[in-house]
Amino acid sequence: MKKISAVIIVFASITFAQAQNGFINGLFTANNGTQLTNDNMVEGLMEALKLGINTASGNASKTDGFFKNPEIFIPFPKEAEKVRSTVEGMGMKKQVDDFVMKLNRAAEKASEKAAPIFLDALKQMTFTDALNILQAKDDAATQYLKAKTMTPLTEAFAPVINDALSEVGATQAWKVIADTYNNIPFTQKVNPDLGKYTTEKALIGIFKLVSQEEMKIRKDPAAFGNNIIQNVFGAFTGN
């Protein structure tokens, strides 16, 4: 008898929790009356994320994706600021500008690797993940992706960034600047890890673009011309 009572209590607790979350008979009913199944919600969120990921990665990897976007532009390494100001004062501003452009070119090239890693992370998404993201606001999906992909993205970006730095001439450009500075008497030698610096900045930029795409979808899901995205995000945002 006690076992039966315990089962009833557990079942009642689950049913109550589902009702609290908007679930009745396996359907989620949003404030606007839209009814969604578990599969609807996961599918809608994944479609939205795929769209946002592909757009963000595409924008980052195109020419000037970093270099002419002030929000993700990669500047001269801050720890080497004294180097920049010194060599610019020696008439090397053009070389400094060229080096900075090449840092951004390396990030643009590496960003081609981002989309497949993001998309692979979506395969791990559970219904609970989807519900939590949809019920949250702002950049919850981006934060989910960051938690799932930061390590594999860093591992994938690092060698590509290092190759790209050499390929686009950033490594060579830095050597000219660093050698000029380090040959000045009594200066402390400076040699930042360009690969690590550019990788970190590139990933910050990629996630910023993904976040921006997520915000656009949350704000106006109907603008994306996709019924499942509109139904799912519209149900949670009222748009």
C-alpha positions as CSV (number, residue, x, y, z in Angstrom):
1,M,0.0,0.0,0.0
2,K,2.8,2.3,0.9
3,K,4.5,1.6,-2.5
4,I,1.3,2.4,-4.4
5,S,0.9,5.6,-2.5
6,A,4.5,6.6,-3.2
7,V,4.0,6.0,-6.9
8,I,0.9,8.1,-6.9
9,I,2.7,10.9,-5.2
10,V,5.6,10.8,-7.6
11,F,3.2,10.7,-10.6
12,A,1.2,13.6,-9.2
13,S,4.4,15.6,-8.6
14,I,5.5,15.0,-12.2
15,T,2.1,15.9,-13.6
16,F,2.0,19.1,-11.5
17,A,5.5,20.1,-12.5
18,Q,4.5,19.6,-16.2
19,A,1.4,21.7,-15.7
20,Q,3.5,24.4,-14.0
21,N,5.7,24.4,-17.1
22,G,2.8,24.7,-19.5
23,F,2.5,21.0,-20.3
24,I,-0.9,19.2,-20.5
25,N,-1.2,15.8,-22.0
26,G,2.3,16.0,-23.5
27,L,1.6,19.4,-25.2
28,F,3.1,22.7,-24.2
29,T,0.6,25.5,-24.4
30,A,2.1,28.9,-24.7
31,N,0.6,32.2,-23.5
32,N,-0.6,32.9,-27.0
33,G,-2.4,29.6,-27.2
34,T,0.1,27.9,-29.5
35,Q,0.5,24.2,-28.7
36,L,3.8,22.5,-29.2
37,T,5.1,19.0,-28.8
38,N,8.6,18.2,-27.4
39,D,9.7,17.4,-30.9
40,N,8.3,20.7,-32.2
41,M,10.3,22.7,-29.7
42,V,13.6,20.9,-30.3
43,E,13.2,21.1,-34.1
44,G,12.3,24.8,-34.0
45,L,15.2,25.7,-31.8
46,M,17.7,23.6,-33.9
47,E,16.4,25.2,-37.1
48,A,16.9,28.7,-35.6
49,L,20.4,27.8,-34.3
50,K,21.5,26.3,-37.6
51,L,20.3,29.5,-39.4
52,G,22.1,31.7,-36.8
53,I,25.3,29.6,-36.9
54,N,25.6,29.6,-40.6
55,T,24.9,33.3,-40.9
56,A,27.4,34.2,-38.2
57,S,30.1,31.9,-39.5
58,G,29.6,33.1,-43.0
59,N,29.8,36.8,-42.0
60,A,32.9,36.1,-40.0
61,S,34.8,34.1,-42.6
62,K,34.2,36.5,-45.5
63,T,36.8,39.1,-46.5
64,D,36.7,42.0,-44.0
65,G,34.3,39.9,-41.8
66,F,36.5,40.9,-38.8
67,F,38.6,43.7,-40.3
68,K,35.8,46.0,-41.1
69,N,33.4,45.0,-38.3
70,P,34.2,47.3,-35.4
71,E,32.4,45.0,-33.0
72,I,34.7,42.1,-33.6
73,F,37.8,43.8,-35.1
74,I,41.0,42.4,-33.6
75,P,43.4,45.2,-32.5
76,F,47.1,45.3,-32.0
77,P,47.9,43.1,-28.9
78,K,47.4,45.2,-25.8
79,E,50.4,43.7,-24.1
80,A,52.6,45.0,-27.0
81,E,51.1,48.5,-27.0
82,K,54.5,50.0,-26.2
83,V,55.9,48.3,-29.3
84,R,53.2,49.8,-31.5
85,S,53.6,53.3,-30.2
86,T,57.4,53.1,-30.4
87,V,57.7,51.8,-34.0
88,E,54.9,54.1,-35.2
89,G,57.0,56.9,-33.9
90,M,59.8,55.6,-36.0
91,G,57.7,55.9,-39.2
92,M,56.4,52.4,-39.3
93,K,52.6,53.1,-39.0
94,K,52.0,51.4,-42.4
95,Q,53.7,48.2,-41.2
96,V,51.7,48.3,-38.0
97,D,48.4,48.7,-39.9
98,D,49.3,45.9,-42.3
99,F,50.1,43.6,-39.4
100,V,46.7,44.3,-37.8
101,M,44.9,43.7,-41.0
102,K,46.7,40.3,-41.3
103,L,45.7,39.3,-37.8
104,N,42.1,39.9,-38.8
105,R,42.6,38.0,-42.1
106,A,43.8,35.0,-40.1
107,A,40.6,35.1,-37.9
108,E,38.5,35.3,-41.0
109,K,40.2,32.3,-42.5
110,A,39.8,30.2,-39.4
111,S,36.1,31.1,-39.0
112,E,35.4,28.7,-41.8
113,K,35.9,25.9,-39.3
114,A,33.3,27.2,-36.8
115,A,30.0,26.1,-38.4
116,P,30.6,22.3,-38.5
117,I,31.7,22.3,-34.8
118,F,28.6,24.3,-33.7
119,L,26.3,22.1,-35.7
120,D,27.9,18.9,-34.2
121,A,27.1,20.3,-30.8
122,L,23.4,20.6,-31.7
123,K,23.3,16.8,-31.9
124,Q,23.8,16.6,-28.1
125,M,20.8,18.9,-27.4
126,T,18.1,17.4,-25.2
127,F,14.5,18.4,-24.9
128,T,15.3,19.8,-21.4
129,D,18.1,21.9,-23.0
130,A,15.7,23.2,-25.6
131,L,13.0,24.1,-23.1
132,N,15.4,25.9,-20.8
133,I,16.8,27.9,-23.8
134,L,13.4,28.8,-25.1
135,Q,12.0,29.9,-21.7
136,A,15.1,32.0,-21.1
137,K,15.9,35.3,-22.7
138,D,18.6,37.1,-24.6
139,D,21.5,34.8,-25.6
140,A,20.7,31.6,-23.7
141,A,21.3,29.5,-26.9
142,T,24.6,31.2,-27.5
143,Q,25.7,30.4,-23.9
144,Y,24.7,26.8,-24.4
145,L,26.8,26.6,-27.5
146,K,29.7,28.3,-25.8
147,A,29.6,25.7,-22.9
148,K,29.5,22.8,-25.4
149,T,31.9,24.0,-28.0
150,M,34.6,26.3,-26.5
151,T,37.1,23.5,-26.0
152,P,36.7,21.8,-29.5
153,L,36.5,25.2,-31.2
154,T,39.8,26.3,-29.5
155,E,41.4,23.0,-30.5
156,A,40.2,23.4,-34.1
157,F,41.0,27.1,-34.4
158,A,44.5,27.1,-32.9
159,P,46.3,25.2,-35.7
160,V,44.3,27.0,-38.4
161,I,45.0,30.4,-36.9
162,N,48.7,29.6,-36.7
163,D,48.8,28.4,-40.3
164,A,46.8,31.4,-41.4
165,L,49.0,33.8,-39.5
166,S,51.9,32.5,-41.6
167,E,49.9,32.2,-44.8
168,V,48.6,35.8,-44.8
169,G,51.9,37.2,-43.7
170,A,51.0,38.2,-40.1
171,T,53.9,36.3,-38.6
172,Q,56.4,37.9,-41.0
173,A,54.9,41.3,-40.4
174,W,55.2,40.9,-36.7
175,K,58.8,39.9,-37.0
176,V,59.7,43.1,-38.8
177,I,58.0,45.2,-36.1
178,A,59.4,43.1,-33.2
179,D,63.0,43.1,-34.6
180,T,62.9,46.9,-35.0
181,Y,61.7,47.4,-31.5
182,N,63.9,44.8,-29.9
183,N,67.0,46.3,-31.6
184,I,66.4,49.6,-29.7
185,P,69.0,49.7,-26.8
186,F,67.7,49.1,-23.3
187,T,64.2,48.0,-24.4
188,Q,62.6,44.9,-22.8
189,K,62.0,42.3,-25.5
190,V,58.4,41.7,-26.3
191,N,57.0,38.7,-28.2
192,P,53.3,37.9,-27.6
193,D,51.8,34.6,-28.5
194,L,50.1,35.7,-31.7
195,G,48.4,32.3,-32.2
196,K,46.8,32.3,-28.7
197,Y,45.9,36.0,-28.9
198,T,44.2,35.7,-32.3
199,T,42.4,32.5,-31.5
200,E,40.9,34.0,-28.3
201,K,39.8,37.2,-30.1
202,A,38.4,35.2,-33.1
203,L,36.3,33.0,-30.8
204,I,35.0,36.1,-28.9
205,G,34.0,37.6,-32.2
206,I,32.3,34.4,-33.5
207,F,30.2,34.1,-30.3
208,K,29.3,37.7,-30.5
209,L,27.9,37.3,-34.0
210,V,26.0,34.1,-33.0
211,S,24.5,36.0,-30.1
212,Q,23.4,38.8,-32.4
213,E,21.7,36.3,-34.7
214,E,19.9,34.7,-31.8
215,M,18.6,38.1,-30.6
216,K,17.3,38.8,-34.1
217,I,15.4,35.6,-34.1
218,R,13.9,36.1,-30.7
219,K,12.9,39.7,-31.5
220,D,11.2,38.9,-34.8
221,P,11.0,35.1,-35.7
222,A,8.5,35.8,-38.5
223,A,11.1,37.7,-40.4
224,F,13.0,34.5,-41.2
225,G,10.3,32.9,-43.3
226,N,10.4,29.6,-41.5
227,N,7.2,28.3,-40.1
228,I,8.7,26.1,-37.4
229,I,10.9,28.9,-36.2
230,Q,8.0,31.3,-36.2
231,N,5.7,28.9,-34.3
232,V,8.2,27.9,-31.7
233,F,9.9,31.3,-30.9
234,G,6.6,33.1,-31.4
235,A,5.0,30.9,-28.8
236,F,7.7,31.9,-26.2
237,T,8.1,35.5,-27.2
238,G,4.6,36.5,-28.3
239,N,6.0,37.7,-31.6
